[in-house]
Amino acid sequence: DEIYNSLFREVLTYMMEDPRMISPSTQMLFVAKNLERIGDHNTNIAEMVHYVLTGDDLRRERGGTNADHNS
């Protein structure tokens, strides 16, 4: 999340400086957001595998509730 937010601020600056950069910058932000989502999904998969193998639920350790992960 921090990396995406940093990238967003930087790209927004480029878009304000040069309006021709709006379209490619917007596309880059979509790609960055989707890469972040892929990383989140990978984390969820790894946590599920860890739980299946050990019975230890890591999801509680990062501050979320188990209800957040039932979707």
CNS distance restraints for C-alpha pairs under 8 A (distance, minus, plus):
assign (resid   1 and name CA) (resid   5 and name CA) 6.11 0.50 0.50
assign (resid   1 and name CA) (resid  36 and name CA) 7.38 0.50 0.50
assign (resid   2 and name CA) (resid   6 and name CA) 6.13 0.50 0.50
assign (resid   3 and name CA) (resid   7 and name CA) 6.12 0.50 0.50
assign (resid   4 and name CA) (resid   8 and name CA) 5.98 0.50 0.50
assign (resid   4 and name CA) (resid  32 and name CA) 6.75 0.50 0.50
assign (resid   4 and name CA) (resid  33 and name CA) 6.94 0.50 0.50
assign (resid   4 and name CA) (resid  36 and name CA) 7.47 0.50 0.50
assign (resid   5 and name CA) (resid   9 and name CA) 6.31 0.50 0.50
assign (resid   6 and name CA) (resid  10 and name CA) 6.34 0.50 0.50
assign (resid   7 and name CA) (resid  11 and name CA) 6.00 0.50 0.50
assign (resid   7 and name CA) (resid  29 and name CA) 7.97 0.50 0.50
assign (resid   8 and name CA) (resid  12 and name CA) 5.98 0.50 0.50
assign (resid   8 and name CA) (resid  29 and name CA) 6.82 0.50 0.50
assign (resid   9 and name CA) (resid  13 and name CA) 6.37 0.50 0.50
assign (resid  10 and name CA) (resid  14 and name CA) 6.60 0.50 0.50
assign (resid  11 and name CA) (resid  15 and name CA) 6.26 0.50 0.50
assign (resid  11 and name CA) (resid  25 and name CA) 6.28 0.50 0.50
assign (resid  11 and name CA) (resid  29 and name CA) 7.91 0.50 0.50
assign (resid  12 and name CA) (resid  16 and name CA) 6.28 0.50 0.50
assign (resid  12 and name CA) (resid  25 and name CA) 7.94 0.50 0.50
assign (resid  13 and name CA) (resid  17 and name CA) 6.25 0.50 0.50
assign (resid  14 and name CA) (resid  18 and name CA) 6.13 0.50 0.50
assign (resid  14 and name CA) (resid  21 and name CA) 6.85 0.50 0.50
assign (resid  14 and name CA) (resid  25 and name CA) 7.99 0.50 0.50
assign (resid  15 and name CA) (resid  19 and name CA) 5.47 0.50 0.50
assign (resid  15 and name CA) (resid  20 and name CA) 7.49 0.50 0.50
assign (resid  15 and name CA) (resid  21 and name CA) 5.31 0.50 0.50
assign (resid  15 and name CA) (resid  22 and name CA) 5.04 0.50 0.50
assign (resid  15 and name CA) (resid  25 and name CA) 6.92 0.50 0.50
assign (resid  18 and name CA) (resid  22 and name CA) 7.57 0.50 0.50
assign (resid  21 and name CA) (resid  25 and name CA) 5.71 0.50 0.50
assign (resid  22 and name CA) (resid  26 and name CA) 5.95 0.50 0.50
assign (resid  23 and name CA) (resid  27 and name CA) 6.38 0.50 0.50
assign (resid  24 and name CA) (resid  28 and name CA) 6.21 0.50 0.50
assign (resid  25 and name CA) (resid  29 and name CA) 6.24 0.50 0.50
assign (resid  26 and name CA) (resid  30 and name CA) 6.36 0.50 0.50
assign (resid  27 and name CA) (resid  31 and name CA) 6.32 0.50 0.50
assign (resid  28 and name CA) (resid  32 and name CA) 6.11 0.50 0.50
assign (resid  29 and name CA) (resid  33 and name CA) 6.07 0.50 0.50
assign (resid  30 and name CA) (resid  34 and name CA) 6.20 0.50 0.50
assign (resid  31 and name CA) (resid  35 and name CA) 6.14 0.50 0.50
assign (resid  32 and name CA) (resid  36 and name CA) 6.23 0.50 0.50
assign (resid  33 and name CA) (resid  37 and name CA) 6.33 0.50 0.50
assign (resid  34 and name CA) (resid  38 and name CA) 6.20 0.50 0.50
assign (resid  35 and name CA) (resid  39 and name CA) 6.28 0.50 0.50
assign (resid  36 and name CA) (resid  40 and name CA) 6.29 0.50 0.50
assign (resid  37 and name CA) (resid  41 and name CA) 6.18 0.50 0.50
assign (resid  38 and name CA) (resid  42 and name CA) 6.17 0.50 0.50
assign (resid  39 and name CA) (resid  43 and name CA) 6.22 0.50 0.50
assign (resid  40 and name CA) (resid  44 and name CA) 6.28 0.50 0.50
assign (resid  41 and name CA) (resid  45 and name CA) 6.20 0.50 0.50
assign (resid  42 and name CA) (resid  46 and name CA) 6.15 0.50 0.50
assign (resid  43 and name CA) (resid  47 and name CA) 6.15 0.50 0.50
assign (resid  44 and name CA) (resid  48 and name CA) 6.21 0.50 0.50
assign (resid  45 and name CA) (resid  49 and name CA) 6.20 0.50 0.50
assign (resid  46 and name CA) (resid  50 and name CA) 6.10 0.50 0.50
assign (resid  47 and name CA) (resid  51 and name CA) 6.13 0.50 0.50
assign (resid  47 and name CA) (resid  57 and name CA) 7.33 0.50 0.50
assign (resid  47 and name CA) (resid  58 and name CA) 6.14 0.50 0.50
assign (resid  47 and name CA) (resid  59 and name CA) 6.99 0.50 0.50
assign (resid  48 and name CA) (resid  52 and name CA) 6.18 0.50 0.50
assign (resid  48 and name CA) (resid  57 and name CA) 7.97 0.50 0.50
assign (resid  49 and name CA) (resid  53 and name CA) 6.17 0.50 0.50
assign (resid  50 and name CA) (resid  54 and name CA) 5.88 0.50 0.50
assign (resid  50 and name CA) (resid  55 and name CA) 7.35 0.50 0.50
assign (resid  50 and name CA) (resid  56 and name CA) 7.04 0.50 0.50
assign (resid  50 and name CA) (resid  57 and name CA) 7.67 0.50 0.50
assign (resid  50 and name CA) (resid  58 and name CA) 7.90 0.50 0.50
assign (resid  51 and name CA) (resid  55 and name CA) 4.56 0.50 0.50
assign (resid  51 and name CA) (resid  56 and name CA) 5.08 0.50 0.50
assign (resid  51 and name CA) (resid  57 and name CA) 5.36 0.50 0.50
assign (resid  51 and name CA) (resid  58 and name CA) 7.36 0.50 0.50
assign (resid  58 and name CA) (resid  62 and name CA) 7.24 0.50 0.50
assign (resid  59 and name CA) (resid  63 and name CA) 7.30 0.50 0.50
assign (resid  59 and name CA) (resid  64 and name CA) 6.29 0.50 0.50
assign (resid  59 and name CA) (resid  65 and name CA) 7.18 0.50 0.50
assign (resid  59 and name CA) (resid  66 and name CA) 6.89 0.50 0.50
assign (resid  60 and name CA) (resid  64 and name CA) 5.61 0.50 0.50
assign (resid  60 and name CA) (resid  65 and name CA) 5.96 0.50 0.50
assign (resid  60 and name CA) (resid  66 and name CA) 6.89 0.50 0.50
assign (resid  64 and name CA) (resid  68 and name CA) 6.62 0.50 0.50
assign (resid  65 and name CA) (resid  69 and name CA) 7.45 0.50 0.50
assign (resid  66 and name CA) (resid  70 and name CA) 6.96 0.50 0.50
